[in-house]
Amino acid sequence: MCPLHYCPPFFQFEGEKGILGLLATLFIKSTHPHLMSKEPAAGKRRGGGPKNRTPPFPRRGVHPQRSAAMAMAYKMATEGMNVKEECQRWFMEMKWKKVHRFVVFKIDERSRAVLVDKVGGPGEGYEELVAALPGDDCRYAVFDFDFVTVDNCQKSKIFFIAWSPAASRIRAKILYATSKQGLRRLLDGVHYEVQATDPSEMGFDVIRGRAQ
């Protein structure tokens, strides 16, 4: 089985160092598996002399395009992503002016930057935000959730949503996982974070339960 299939969902790993370590391990396993082998080296095998074995270059069973995608994703992850100024500007307008209900961000791989993908108007709600998230690609989003507490007090909480559906590419999952903290650092005022791979994991009841 291809070692890439062992890659857990990115949301299970916290911190950029842990994710980058995972990426390095997966990349080495997919391209130079003999370096990861725990078998005794040739000439030091128990009960016999050295065996003539050809080093597995290139490794059979690993598609070259997938290996190249892993290499590119790892390079982009270690170099980091540029977060455009518009991301922070739209967020601050949502936070202070209340002119937007949500903002969706995406990564442009060509420019290696985080951009604004969609802005929800004051008349749009959580259903429109969910509809704006693609079913086969990753996204970031912030949502301004207004609610009334049990004490009849009007409050507002901002949610950061890391969307990584199961149908998205492995490369996209890696890029969004390693670039998340760079965007989060600029979004001052986020109260909660939700990581989801399926709409049920970010349902409105989940948002309401976290806020209350």
N, CA, C and O of each residue as an XYZ file, in Angstrom:
848
protein
N       0.852     -1.211      0.000
C       0.000      0.000      0.000
C       0.875      1.244      0.000
O       1.909      1.286      0.667
N       0.464      2.236     -0.737
C       1.232      3.485     -0.810
C       1.313      4.123      0.566
O       0.285      4.224      1.236
N       2.508      4.570      1.032
C       2.625      5.166      2.360
C       1.820      6.419      2.513
O       1.529      6.833      3.635
N       1.440      7.052      1.387
C       0.629      8.262      1.512
C      -0.735      7.951      2.092
O      -1.387      8.817      2.674
N      -1.171      6.679      1.926
C      -2.468      6.328      2.469
C      -2.474      6.320      3.991
O      -3.534      6.293      4.617
N      -1.272      6.342      4.585
C      -1.202      6.341      6.036
C      -1.289      7.744      6.610
O      -1.294      7.914      7.829
N      -1.357      8.746      5.756
C      -1.382     10.136      6.213
C      -2.696     10.424      6.919
O      -3.744     10.402      6.275
N      -2.680     10.695      8.220
C      -3.930     10.988      8.930
C      -4.455     12.341      8.519
O      -3.708     13.136      7.948
N      -5.717     12.633      8.789
C      -6.277     13.954      8.494
C      -5.461     15.019      9.189
O      -5.022     14.827     10.323
N      -5.252     16.147      8.518
C      -4.344     17.138      9.056
C      -4.814     17.700     10.378
O      -4.004     18.179     11.171
N      -6.108     17.651     10.626
C      -6.610     18.300     11.831
C      -6.262     17.536     13.091
O      -6.504     18.032     14.192
N      -5.703     16.343     12.965
C      -5.335     15.584     14.137
C      -3.958     15.977     14.656
O      -3.529     15.492     15.703
N      -3.259     16.857     13.929
C      -1.926     17.252     14.335
C      -1.944     18.731     14.688
O      -2.514     19.544     13.960
N      -1.329     19.070     15.787
C      -1.308     20.452     16.226
C       0.133     20.951     16.177
O       1.071     20.232     16.520
N       0.283     22.209     15.738
C       1.607     22.801     15.690
C       2.278     22.583     14.362
O       2.156     21.519     13.755
N       3.002     23.618     13.903
C       3.629     23.532     12.599
C       4.798     22.551     12.608
O       5.034     21.875     11.607
N       5.536     22.458     13.717
C       6.699     21.574     13.750
C       6.279     20.116     13.624
O       6.914     19.341     12.909
N       5.206     19.744     14.320
C       4.746     18.365     14.231
C       4.290     18.014     12.842
O       4.548     16.905     12.375
N       3.619     18.924     12.165
C       3.134     18.673     10.808
C       4.285     18.585      9.828
O       4.295     17.712      8.960
N       5.266     19.488      9.956
C       6.396     19.459      9.043
C       7.218     18.188      9.249
O       7.744     17.635      8.284
N       7.334     17.720     10.488
C       8.032     16.463     10.732
C       7.326     15.307     10.072
O       7.961     14.416      9.507
N       5.985     15.322     10.146
C       5.207     14.277      9.482
C       5.405     14.311      7.978
O       5.544     13.268      7.339
N       5.416     15.522      7.408
C       5.615     15.657      5.962
C       6.980     15.129      5.540
O       7.101     14.449      4.521
N       8.000     15.441      6.321
C       9.345     14.969      5.975
C       9.406     13.455      6.002
O      10.001     12.836      5.119
N       8.787     12.852      7.023
C       8.794     11.393      7.125
C       8.078     10.755      5.951
O       8.575      9.797      5.360
N       6.884     11.295      5.606
C       6.127     10.730      4.501
C       6.854     10.878      3.174
O       6.822      9.982      2.331
N       7.511     12.021      2.999
C       8.223     12.244      1.743
C       9.396     11.274      1.595
O       9.625     10.731      0.515
N      10.134     11.058      2.684
C      11.267     10.132      2.623
C      10.775      8.711      2.396
O      11.382      7.960      1.633
N       9.681      8.335      3.052
C       9.151      6.990      2.883
C       8.684      6.737      1.461
O       8.796      5.619      0.959
N       8.151      7.787      0.793
C       7.617      7.594     -0.546
C       8.680      7.590     -1.622
O       8.463      7.041     -2.703
N       9.836      8.196     -1.345
C      10.870      8.302     -2.378
C      12.124      7.495     -2.061
O      12.776      7.004     -2.982
N      12.481      7.343     -0.785
C      13.681      6.616     -0.376
C      13.331      5.670      0.767
O      13.783      5.869      1.894
N      12.534      4.649      0.489
C      12.056      3.780      1.572
C      13.157      3.013      2.276
O      12.987      2.617      3.429
N      14.299      2.790      1.600
C      15.361      2.021      2.250
C      15.948      2.769      3.430
O      16.509      2.156      4.338
N      15.822      4.118      3.425
C      16.325      4.907      4.549
C      15.485      4.733      5.801
O      15.956      4.949      6.918
N      14.220      4.335      5.599
C      13.309      4.156      6.725
C      13.257      2.706      7.187
O      12.567      2.400      8.159
N      13.977      1.795      6.509
C      13.903      0.368      6.814
C      14.570      0.070      8.143
O      15.593      0.659      8.492
N      13.968     -0.859      8.878
C      14.518     -1.291     10.158
C      15.256     -2.622     10.035
O      15.678     -3.184     11.046
N      15.421     -3.141      8.805
C      16.098     -4.404      8.598
C      17.600     -4.221      8.768
O      18.115     -3.139      8.485
N      18.322     -5.251      9.222
C      19.782     -5.149      9.355
C      20.423     -4.875      8.008
O      19.943     -5.338      6.974
N      21.495     -4.133      8.028
C      22.197     -3.793      6.791
C      22.820     -5.035      6.185
O      23.099     -6.008      6.887
N      23.044     -4.996      4.844
C      23.651     -6.127      4.140
C      25.042     -6.403      4.704
O      25.812     -5.473      4.939
N      25.364     -7.669      4.920
C      26.665     -8.030      5.472
C      26.614     -8.237      6.969
O      27.566     -8.762      7.546
N      25.511     -7.833      7.626
C      25.366     -7.961      9.065
C      24.120     -8.748      9.420
O      23.608     -8.640     10.534
N      23.627     -9.544      8.471
C      22.427    -10.309      8.721
C      22.774    -11.524      9.598
O      23.872    -12.074      9.532
N      21.814    -11.907     10.401
C      22.012    -13.053     11.267
C      21.961    -14.346     10.453
O      21.104    -14.520      9.587
N      22.892    -15.242     10.747
C      22.847    -16.571     10.171
C      23.224    -16.640      8.710
O      22.821    -17.584      8.030
N      23.967    -15.697      8.202
C      24.350    -15.780      6.798
C      25.128    -14.576      6.345
O      25.222    -13.577      7.059
N      25.682    -14.670      5.166
C      26.478    -13.583      4.641
C      25.625    -12.568      3.942
O      24.398    -12.650      3.993
N      26.236    -11.622      3.295
C      25.506    -10.552      2.619
C      24.712    -11.085      1.440
O      25.114    -12.034      0.766
N      23.595    -10.458      1.217
C      22.762    -10.811      0.076
C      22.807     -9.696     -0.945
O      22.829     -8.515     -0.599
N      22.820    -10.081     -2.195
C      22.851     -9.085     -3.261
C      21.448     -8.543     -3.481
O      20.561     -9.232     -3.986
N      21.281     -7.312     -3.094
C      19.984     -6.680     -3.266
C      20.162     -5.336     -3.941
O      21.055     -4.564     -3.592
N      19.319     -5.070     -4.896
C      19.385     -3.799     -5.604
C      18.595     -2.753     -4.837
O      17.425     -2.982     -4.533
N      19.195     -1.608     -4.513
C      18.455     -0.567     -3.799
C      17.198     -0.192     -4.558
O      17.222     -0.084     -5.784
N      16.104      0.008     -3.848
C      14.818      0.266     -4.519
C      14.696      1.680     -5.041
O      13.918      2.470     -4.507
N      15.460      2.021     -6.089
C      15.354      3.319     -6.751
C      14.916      3.113     -8.190
O      15.641      2.414     -8.897
N      13.803      3.646     -8.708
C      12.767      4.245     -7.876
C      11.896      3.185     -7.257
O      11.872      2.051     -7.736
N      11.195      3.514     -6.229
C      10.352      2.531     -5.575
C       9.174      2.172     -6.463
O       8.514      3.043     -7.031
N       8.924      0.886     -6.572
C       7.802      0.438     -7.368
C       6.500      0.647     -6.603
O       6.460      0.521     -5.379
N       5.444      0.966     -7.333
C       4.132      1.116     -6.715
C       3.799      2.542     -6.323
O       2.647      2.833     -6.000
N       4.780      3.445     -6.343
C       4.533      4.844     -6.024
C       4.451      5.622     -7.323
O       5.415      5.679     -8.088
N       3.313      6.210     -7.563
C       3.118      6.947     -8.804
C       4.021      8.175     -8.810
O       4.043      8.914     -7.826
N       4.780      8.421     -9.908
C       5.709      9.554     -9.927
C       5.023     10.896     -9.767
O       5.592     11.804     -9.160
N       3.816     11.048    -10.295
C       3.115     12.316    -10.152
C       2.744     12.570     -8.697
O       2.827     13.703     -8.223
N       2.331     11.512     -7.978
C       1.982     11.689     -6.572
C       3.213     12.019     -5.747
O       3.154     12.844     -4.835
N       4.336     11.369     -6.069
C       5.577     11.663     -5.377
C       6.006     13.101     -5.628
O       6.472     13.779     -4.712
N       5.852     13.572     -6.867
C       6.201     14.953     -7.191
C       5.290     15.928     -6.471
O       5.736     16.989     -6.034
N       4.010     15.577     -6.342
C       3.076     16.449     -5.629
C       3.454     16.563     -4.165
O       3.367     17.643     -3.579
N       3.882     15.433     -3.560
C       4.325     15.467     -2.175
C       5.550     16.353     -2.013
O       5.653     17.110     -1.048
N       6.482     16.256     -2.960
C       7.690     17.066     -2.890
C       7.361     18.552     -2.990
O       7.906     19.363     -2.240
N       6.469     18.911     -3.917
C       6.091     20.304     -4.070
C       5.339     20.808     -2.850
O       5.572     21.927     -2.393
N       4.436     19.986     -2.319
C       3.684     20.391     -1.132
C       4.615     20.609      0.049
O       4.444     21.561      0.810
N       5.592     19.737      0.205
C       6.544     19.884      1.304
C       7.367     21.158      1.138
O       7.614     21.869      2.112
N       7.789     21.449     -0.077
C       8.573     22.655     -0.323
C       7.763     23.910     -0.016
O       8.261     24.836      0.624
N       6.506     23.936     -0.476
C       5.661     25.098     -0.235
C       5.340     25.233      1.248
O       5.225     26.344      1.766
N       5.197     24.099      1.930
C       4.885     24.142      3.354
C       6.043     24.718      4.152
O       5.830     25.524      5.058
N       7.269     24.311      3.827
C       8.427     24.791      4.572
C       8.736     26.245      4.247
O       9.252     26.972      5.095
N       8.430     26.673      3.043
C       8.682     28.067      2.672
C       7.614     28.999      3.212
O       7.865     30.193      3.373
N       6.425     28.478      3.496
C       5.369     29.300      4.051
C       4.540     29.976      2.974
O       4.928     30.060      1.809
N       3.380     30.457      3.412
C       2.447     31.128      2.519
C       2.341     32.602      2.878
O       2.404     32.983      4.047
N       2.180     33.410      1.857
C       1.984     34.836      2.059
C       0.497     35.114      2.246
O      -0.317     34.748      1.398
N       0.142     35.759      3.350
C      -1.249     36.102      3.613
C      -1.494     37.524      3.125
O      -0.884     38.474      3.616
N      -2.387     37.659      2.159
C      -2.666     38.973      1.588
C      -3.316     39.898      2.617
O      -4.030     39.461      3.519
N      -3.043     41.186      2.447
C      -3.563     42.195      3.371
C      -5.078     42.209      3.405
O      -5.675     42.536      4.431
N      -5.703     41.859      2.297
C      -7.158     41.886      2.223
C      -7.807     40.911      3.208
O      -8.938     41.131      3.641
N      -7.103     39.845      3.561
C      -7.655     38.865      4.496
C      -7.905     39.496      5.855
O      -8.975     39.324      6.440
N      -6.926     40.222      6.352
C      -7.089     40.879      7.645
C      -8.081     42.034      7.566
O      -8.838     42.277      8.506
N      -8.073     42.738      6.450
C      -8.971     43.893      6.310
C     -10.438     43.466      6.313
O     -11.257     44.069      7.008
N     -10.778     42.425      5.538
C     -12.158     41.951      5.523
C     -12.567     41.384      6.875
O     -13.716     41.528      7.293
N     -11.635     40.744      7.551
C     -11.938     40.195      8.878
C     -12.242     41.315      9.875
O     -13.201     41.221     10.642
N     -11.437     42.361      9.864
C     -11.646     43.456     10.812
C     -12.950     44.192     10.527
O     -13.608     44.667     11.453
N     -13.328     44.291      9.261
C     -14.615     44.910      8.941
C     -15.775     44.061      9.462
O     -16.782     44.591      9.930
N     -15.620     42.740      9.374
C     -16.652     41.862      9.921
C     -16.718     41.977     11.437
O     -17.803     41.971     12.018
N     -15.568     42.082     12.071
C     -15.500     42.108     13.537
C     -16.033     43.411     14.120
O     -16.812     43.388     15.074
N     -15.626     44.534     13.565
C     -15.953     45.819     14.172
C     -17.159     46.503     13.535
O     -17.983     47.085     14.241
N     -17.269     46.441     12.218
C     -18.360     47.154     11.541
C     -19.611     46.311     11.354
O     -20.684     46.845     11.072
N     -19.480     44.977     11.511
C     -20.618     44.066     11.371
C     -21.288     44.169      9.998
O     -22.500     43.992      9.881
N     -20.498     44.456      8.965
C     -21.060     44.578      7.624
C     -21.005     43.252      6.872
O     -21.576     43.130      5.788
N     -20.314     42.250      7.445
C     -20.238     40.927      6.845
C     -20.556     39.890      7.911
O     -20.255     40.089      9.088
N     -21.163     38.788      7.501
C     -21.438     37.705      8.436
C     -20.335     36.651      8.416
O     -20.083     35.986      9.421
N     -19.685     36.504      7.276
C     -18.603     35.521      7.195
C     -17.648     35.899      6.076
O     -17.979     36.675      5.179
N     -16.433     35.318      6.157
C     -15.413     35.485      5.128
C     -14.796     34.114      4.878
O     -14.443     33.407      5.822
N     -14.668     33.739      3.610
C     -14.062     32.472      3.221
C     -12.715     32.763      2.570
O     -12.610     33.644      1.716
N     -11.688     32.023      2.974
C     -10.340     32.203      2.437
C      -9.908     30.940      1.690
O     -10.339     29.831      2.004
N      -9.048     31.141      0.698
C      -8.497     30.005     -0.047
C      -7.012     30.237     -0.306
O      -6.524     31.364     -0.220
N      -6.304     29.161     -0.623
C      -4.889     29.241     -0.964
C      -4.743     29.172     -2.474
O      -5.237     28.245     -3.116
N      -4.062     30.157     -3.031
C      -3.738     30.147     -4.458
C      -2.337     29.569     -4.606
O      -1.355     30.202     -4.216
N      -2.243     28.372     -5.166
C      -0.967     27.673     -5.235
C       0.015     28.353     -6.190
O       1.227     28.265     -5.992
N      -0.488     29.019     -7.208
C       0.416     29.671     -8.162
C       1.147     30.844     -7.520
O       2.362     30.982     -7.663
N       0.402     31.685     -6.815
C       1.019     32.841     -6.164
C       1.501     32.530     -4.757
O       2.142     33.363     -4.115
N       1.190     31.317     -4.272
C       1.569     30.897     -2.921
C       1.084     31.896     -1.885
O       1.852     32.378     -1.053
N      -0.200     32.194     -1.954
C      -0.767     33.204     -1.062
C      -2.159     32.781     -0.600
O      -2.861     32.033     -1.281
N      -2.535     33.277      0.567
C      -3.887     33.087      1.090
C      -4.715     34.290      0.665
O      -4.352     35.430      0.958
N      -5.829     34.044     -0.025
C      -6.669     35.098     -0.577
C      -8.079     34.990     -0.024
O      -8.465     33.971      0.549
N      -8.845     36.072     -0.210
C     -10.268     36.059      0.127
C     -11.029     35.419     -1.026
O     -10.893     35.832     -2.177
N     -11.830     34.405     -0.707
C     -12.586     33.679     -1.722
C     -14.023     34.186     -1.827
O     -14.551     34.335     -2.929
N     -14.651     34.448     -0.689
C     -16.039     34.920     -0.693
C     -16.311     35.679      0.597
O     -15.781     35.352      1.659
N     -17.153     36.700      0.475
C     -17.573     37.491      1.630
C     -19.086     37.430      1.733
O     -19.792     37.720      0.766
N     -19.581     37.056      2.892
C     -21.024     36.973      3.109
C     -21.606     38.292      3.568
O     -21.118     38.885      4.530
N     -22.637     38.755      2.896
C     -23.270     40.022      3.240
C     -24.028     39.954      4.551
O     -24.175     38.873      5.121
N     -24.514     41.087      5.040
C     -25.224     41.122      6.325
C     -26.502     40.297      6.327
O     -26.960     39.874      7.389
N     -27.089     40.059      5.153
C     -28.320     39.280      5.089
C     -28.097     37.789      4.931
O     -29.056     37.018      4.917
N     -26.828     37.366      4.810
C     -26.516     35.951      4.649
C     -26.195     35.329      6.005
O     -25.664     35.991      6.897
N     -26.525     34.050      6.145
C     -26.327     33.363      7.404
C     -25.405     32.169      7.293
O     -24.612     32.047      6.359
N     -25.534     31.290      8.277
C     -24.642     30.140      8.336
C     -24.885     29.158      7.192
O     -23.948     28.505      6.734
N     -26.116     29.045      6.729
C     -26.408     28.147      5.617
C     -25.676     28.587      4.356
O     -25.183     27.753      3.596
N     -25.606     29.882      4.137
C     -24.884     30.391      2.963
C     -23.380     30.125      3.090
O     -22.705     29.863      2.095
N     -22.862     30.193      4.321
C     -21.445     29.889      4.517
C     -21.150     28.429      4.180
O     -20.184     28.136      3.475
N     -21.975     27.521      4.678
C     -21.772     26.099      4.401
C     -21.856     25.828      2.900
O     -21.092     25.022      2.368
N     -22.785     26.502      2.218
C     -22.944     26.313      0.779
C     -21.745     26.848      0.002
O     -21.488     26.407     -1.118
N     -21.005     27.799      0.587
C     -19.855     28.392     -0.101
C     -18.609     27.522      0.001
O     -17.620     27.792     -0.681
N     -18.632     26.482      0.836
C     -17.467     25.612      0.990
C     -17.539     24.469     -0.025
O     -18.529     23.738     -0.038
N     -16.529     24.293     -0.871
C     -16.562     23.224     -1.886
C     -16.469     21.845     -1.250
O     -15.885     21.676     -0.179
N     -17.051     20.868     -1.923
C     -17.033     19.518     -1.405
C     -15.773     18.745     -1.715
O     -15.567     17.654     -1.183
N     -14.902     19.306     -2.592
C     -13.701     18.589     -3.000
C     -12.428     19.415     -2.843
O     -11.407     19.106     -3.457
N     -12.485     20.457     -2.030
C     -11.294     21.276     -1.816
C     -11.358     21.894     -0.426
O     -12.431     22.024      0.165
N     -10.194     22.271      0.083
C     -10.099     22.827      1.433
C     -10.339     24.333      1.417
O     -10.179     24.993      0.391
N     -10.720     24.850      2.553
C     -10.924     26.286      2.741
C     -10.740     26.645      4.214
O     -10.791     25.786      5.094
N     -10.524     27.944      4.457
C     -10.637     28.524      5.791
C     -11.867     29.427      5.771
O     -12.275     29.910      4.715
N     -12.449     29.651      6.937
C     -13.587     30.568      7.013
C     -13.689     31.139      8.419
O     -13.290     30.497      9.391
N     -14.225     32.343      8.518
C     -14.557     32.950      9.809
C     -16.033     33.330      9.764
O     -16.536     33.816      8.751
N     -16.713     33.097     10.884
C     -18.150     33.334     10.956
C     -18.474     34.092     12.235
O     -18.048     33.710     13.325
N     -19.235     35.172     12.085
C     -19.649     35.993     13.231
C     -21.016     35.498     13.699
O     -22.033     35.761     13.058
N     -21.030     34.789     14.807
C     -22.242     34.156     15.308
C     -22.886     35.016     16.399
O     -22.317     35.196     17.476
N     -24.070     35.541     16.110
C     -24.840     36.318     17.085
C     -25.864     35.408     17.756
O     -26.519     34.605     17.091
N     -26.000     35.535     19.067
C     -26.950     34.706     19.792
C     -27.379     35.385     21.083
O     -26.777     36.366     21.520
N     -28.422     34.848     21.678
C     -28.951     35.365     22.935
C     -28.736     34.307     24.011
O     -29.105     33.147     23.830
N     -28.142     34.707     25.121
C     -27.849     33.773     26.199
C     -29.112     33.460     27.003
O     -30.170     34.047     26.781
N     -28.975     32.528     27.934
C     -30.110     32.162     28.796
C     -30.519     33.319     29.690
O     -31.645     33.357     30.186
N     -29.605     34.266     29.896
C     -29.911     35.463     30.684
C     -30.469     36.589     29.832
O     -30.589     37.727     30.285
N     -30.815     36.254     28.576
C     -31.393     37.223     27.636
C     -30.415     38.356     27.298
O     -30.798     39.519     27.173
N     -29.138     37.973     27.154
C     -28.110     38.944     26.774
C     -27.669     38.674     25.334
O     -27.429     37.529     24.949
N     -27.569     39.737     24.557
C     -27.130     39.612     23.174
C     -25.610     39.538     23.127
O     -24.923     40.429     23.628
N     -25.087     38.476     22.524
C     -23.643     38.302     22.424
C     -23.249     37.891     21.013
O     -24.081     37.519     20.187
N     -21.929     37.976     20.769
C     -21.384     37.612     19.457
C     -20.055     36.904     19.650
O     -19.205     37.365     20.411
N     -19.877     35.788     18.964
C     -18.633     35.035     19.013
C     -18.166     34.758     17.583
O     -18.967     34.452     16.700
N     -16.861     34.872     17.377
C     -16.295     34.638     16.050
C     -15.668     33.256     16.011
O     -14.867     32.896     16.873
N     -16.042     32.489     15.000
C     -15.542     31.133     14.811
C     -14.579     31.096     13.628
O     -14.823     31.711     12.589
N     -13.484     30.364     13.804
C     -12.574     30.069     12.705
C     -12.808     28.613     12.313
O     -12.749     27.722     13.160
N     -13.074     28.373     11.029
C     -13.397     27.033     10.542
C     -12.309     26.581      9.582
O     -12.007     27.259      8.600
N     -11.723     25.423      9.879
C     -10.746     24.793      8.985
C     -11.456     23.649      8.277
O     -11.731     22.609      8.876
N     -11.749     23.848      7.003
C     -12.541     22.895      6.226
C     -11.620     22.045      5.375
O     -10.895     22.573      4.532
N     -11.636     20.722      5.583
C     -10.790     19.795      4.831
C     -11.589     18.536      4.515
O     -11.467     17.539      5.227
N     -12.404     18.561      3.461
C     -13.248     17.397      3.138
C     -12.415     16.197      2.719
O     -11.288     16.338      2.244
N     -12.990     15.015      2.903
C     -12.285     13.779      2.572
C     -11.956     13.691      1.088
O     -10.972     13.052      0.713
N     -12.759     14.318      0.240
C     -12.551     14.246     -1.210
C     -11.462     15.187     -1.707
O     -11.113     15.137     -2.887
N     -10.921     16.033     -0.858
C      -9.887     16.969     -1.299
C      -8.562     16.249     -1.495
O      -8.347     15.164     -0.954
N      -7.678     16.861     -2.271
C      -6.383     16.270     -2.570
C      -5.488     16.245     -1.331
O      -5.614     17.092     -0.447
N      -4.598     15.281     -1.278
C      -3.642     15.216     -0.170
C      -2.775     16.459     -0.144
O      -2.470     16.996      0.921
N      -2.383     16.908     -1.315
C      -1.554     18.117     -1.387
C      -2.273     19.310     -0.782
O      -1.668     20.094     -0.050
N      -3.561     19.456     -1.079
C      -4.331     20.572     -0.535
C      -4.426     20.473      0.982
O      -4.298     21.480      1.678
N      -4.650     19.267      1.500
C      -4.732     19.085      2.957
C      -3.429     19.503      3.628
O      -3.437     20.137      4.683
N      -2.302     19.136      3.000
C      -1.001     19.493      3.569
C      -0.806     21.007      3.572
O      -0.393     21.580      4.580
N      -1.100     21.649      2.453
C      -0.898     23.094      2.349
C      -1.763     23.857      3.342
O      -1.292     24.794      3.987
N      -3.023     23.461      3.468
C      -3.912     24.169      4.387
C      -3.541     23.905      5.845
O      -3.702     24.780      6.696
N      -3.043     22.700      6.134
C      -2.647     22.385      7.507
C      -1.438     23.204      7.941
O      -1.398     23.721      9.057
N      -0.454     23.319      7.054
C       0.781     24.006      7.409
C       0.677     25.523      7.302
O       1.526     26.230      7.846
N      -0.320     26.032      6.630
C      -0.468     27.488      6.452
C      -1.484     28.088      7.405
O      -1.637     29.309      7.445
N      -2.174     27.274      8.163
C      -3.268     27.764      9.010
C      -2.800     28.767     10.053
O      -3.426     29.811     10.230
N      -1.714     28.465     10.739
C      -1.267     29.342     11.819
C      -0.838     30.715     11.314
O      -0.996     31.714     12.015
N      -0.294     30.766     10.096
C       0.084     32.057      9.538
C      -1.108     32.978      9.363
O      -0.994     34.186      9.571
N      -2.263     32.417      8.979
C      -3.479     33.213      8.858
C      -4.080     33.520     10.222
O      -4.524     34.642     10.467
N      -4.097     32.537     11.105
C      -4.691     32.720     12.421
C      -4.021     33.838     13.204
O      -4.687     34.560     13.946
N      -2.722     33.985     13.048
C      -2.001     35.027     13.788
C      -2.484     36.424     13.433
O      -2.377     37.343     14.245
N      -3.017     36.592     12.220
C      -3.476     37.915     11.782
C      -4.936     38.181     12.123
O      -5.392     39.322     12.056
N      -5.663     37.145     12.485
C      -7.090     37.293     12.780
C      -7.288     37.414     14.285
O      -7.684     36.457     14.950
N      -7.014     38.574     14.801
C      -7.102     38.804     16.239
C      -8.567     38.972     16.647
O      -9.254     39.867     16.154
N      -9.031     38.124     17.530
C     -10.407     38.223     17.991
C     -11.222     36.967     17.770
O     -12.417     36.947     18.065
N     -10.589     35.900     17.248
C     -11.292     34.637     17.068
C     -11.481     33.975     18.428
O     -10.534     33.866     19.207
N     -12.705     33.535     18.713
C     -13.008     32.912     20.000
C     -12.892     31.392     19.972
O     -12.397     30.791     20.926
N     -13.344     30.767     18.887
C     -13.362     29.315     18.811
C     -12.876     28.858     17.439
O     -12.967     29.582     16.448
N     -12.358     27.632     17.417
C     -11.944     27.021     16.147
C     -12.659     25.691     15.969
O     -12.766     24.896     16.903
N     -13.146     25.463     14.758
C     -13.814     24.215     14.409
C     -13.077     23.611     13.224
O     -12.854     24.288     12.221
N     -12.696     22.334     13.333
C     -12.038     21.618     12.254
C     -12.981     20.529     11.766
O     -13.448     19.700     12.548
N     -13.254     20.539     10.475
C     -14.277     19.640      9.944
C     -13.850     19.031      8.626
O     -13.199     19.675      7.803
N     -14.231     17.768      8.441
C     -14.048     17.071      7.172
C     -15.389     16.722      6.541
O     -15.447     16.214      5.421
N     -16.468     16.999      7.273
C     -17.823     16.668      6.828
C     -18.758     17.745      7.369
O     -18.520     18.265      8.459
N     -19.827     18.098      6.629
C     -20.743     19.145      7.110
C     -21.316     18.867      8.494
O     -21.617     19.803      9.234
N     -21.470     17.595      8.853
C     -22.027     17.270     10.166
C     -21.099     17.688     11.301
O     -21.554     17.910     12.423
N     -19.809     17.798     11.022
C     -18.844     18.183     12.052
C     -18.820     19.683     12.290
O     -18.189     20.150     13.239
N     -19.496     20.437     11.446
C     -19.577     21.887     11.623
C     -21.021     22.360     11.488
O     -21.277     23.468     11.016
N     -21.958     21.516     11.903
C     -23.361     21.877     11.842
C     -23.684     23.058     12.746
O     -22.902     23.415     13.627
N     -24.836     23.654     12.517
C     -25.209     24.828     13.301
C     -25.349     24.492     14.779
O     -25.083     25.334     15.636
N     -25.764     23.266     15.081
C     -25.880     22.863     16.480
C     -24.507     22.788     17.142
O     -24.380     23.046     18.339
N     -23.473     22.434     16.365
C     -22.105     22.421     16.895
C     -21.661     23.835     17.229
O     -21.092     24.075     18.294
N     -21.919     24.772     16.321
C     -21.539     26.164     16.546
C     -22.271     26.727     17.768
O     -21.659     27.362     18.626
N     -23.567     26.493     17.840
C     -24.364     27.004     18.960
C     -23.926     26.395     20.285
O     -23.862     27.087     21.301
N     -23.625     25.096     20.272
C     -23.176     24.437     21.495
C     -21.854     24.969     21.995
O     -21.672     25.115     23.204
N     -20.918     25.264     21.098
C     -19.616     25.804     21.502
C     -19.768     27.213     22.057
O     -19.105     27.571     23.031
N     -20.626     28.007     21.450
C     -20.769     29.403     21.865
C     -21.465     29.527     23.223
O     -21.151     30.429     24.000
N     -22.392     28.642     23.505
C     -23.147     28.732     24.752
C     -22.545     27.864     25.857
O     -23.069     27.832     26.971
